[in-house]
Amino acid sequence: MSDESITGYAIQLTHLALQMLATVKDRREQEKLRDRIEQLKIEPEKQGKALVDNLWR
């Protein structure tokens, strides 16, 4: 199955996130960030740790 056949999610960055990304000057770091953001387009719920406050459970 090719990447073109997979329906992905749209990634929307906040204004603050865009400002912060603009301050990254190292090209390698920019590429790493870009690649990671692109990875989130496919099954983002299965990536990383949930942003949940477990104190109330």
Backbone torsions as a table, in degrees:
resi	resn	phi	psi	omega
1	MET	NA	127.8	-179.2
2	SER	-87.3	162.4	-179.8
3	ASP	-62.7	-28.8	-177.8
4	GLU	-66.3	-27.5	-177.4
5	SER	-83.7	-8.5	-179.0
6	ILE	-90.8	126.7	175.5
7	THR	-82.9	121.6	-177.0
8	GLY	-106.3	176.7	177.2
9	TYR	-90.7	154.6	173.7
10	ALA	-88.2	136.3	179.1
11	ILE	-103.2	125.1	176.9
12	GLN	-118.1	123.1	178.5
13	LEU	-98.9	140.6	177.6
14	THR	-70.8	165.0	177.6
15	HIS	-58.9	-42.1	179.7
16	LEU	-63.3	-42.3	179.1
17	ALA	-61.9	-41.5	178.3
18	LEU	-63.3	-40.6	177.5
19	GLN	-62.8	-43.7	-179.2
20	MET	-65.7	-40.9	177.6
21	LEU	-63.7	-34.3	-179.9
22	ALA	-66.4	-21.8	-179.4
23	THR	-82.3	-11.3	179.5
24	VAL	-77.2	116.2	-175.5
25	LYS	-98.2	-24.7	-177.8
26	ASP	-72.9	121.4	-177.0
27	ARG	-60.2	-39.5	179.5
28	ARG	-64.5	-41.2	177.7
29	GLU	-66.5	-38.9	176.5
30	GLN	-59.3	-44.0	-179.9
31	GLU	-64.8	-41.1	178.3
32	LYS	-62.1	-44.7	179.3
33	LEU	-64.4	-43.8	178.7
34	ARG	-60.1	-46.4	-179.7
35	ASP	-62.7	-40.7	-179.5
36	ARG	-66.2	-41.7	177.4
37	ILE	-62.4	-42.1	178.7
38	GLU	-62.6	-37.1	179.7
39	GLN	-63.3	-29.4	-178.8
40	LEU	-69.7	-12.1	179.2
41	LYS	-69.8	-20.8	-177.4
42	ILE	-115.1	116.0	178.5
43	GLU	50.1	58.6	-178.1
44	PRO	-63.3	-27.6	-178.8
45	GLU	-68.5	-17.2	-179.9
46	LYS	-95.9	3.5	-176.4
47	GLN	-113.0	134.8	175.5
48	GLY	74.5	-172.3	-178.2
49	LYS	-99.9	140.7	179.9
50	ALA	-62.8	141.0	178.3
51	LEU	-89.7	77.8	-175.6
52	VAL	-129.2	138.6	175.5
53	ASP	-86.8	108.6	-175.7
54	ASN	-82.7	2.1	-178.8
55	LEU	-68.1	-25.8	-174.5
56	TRP	-96.7	8.4	-178.8
57	ARG	-100.3	NA	NA
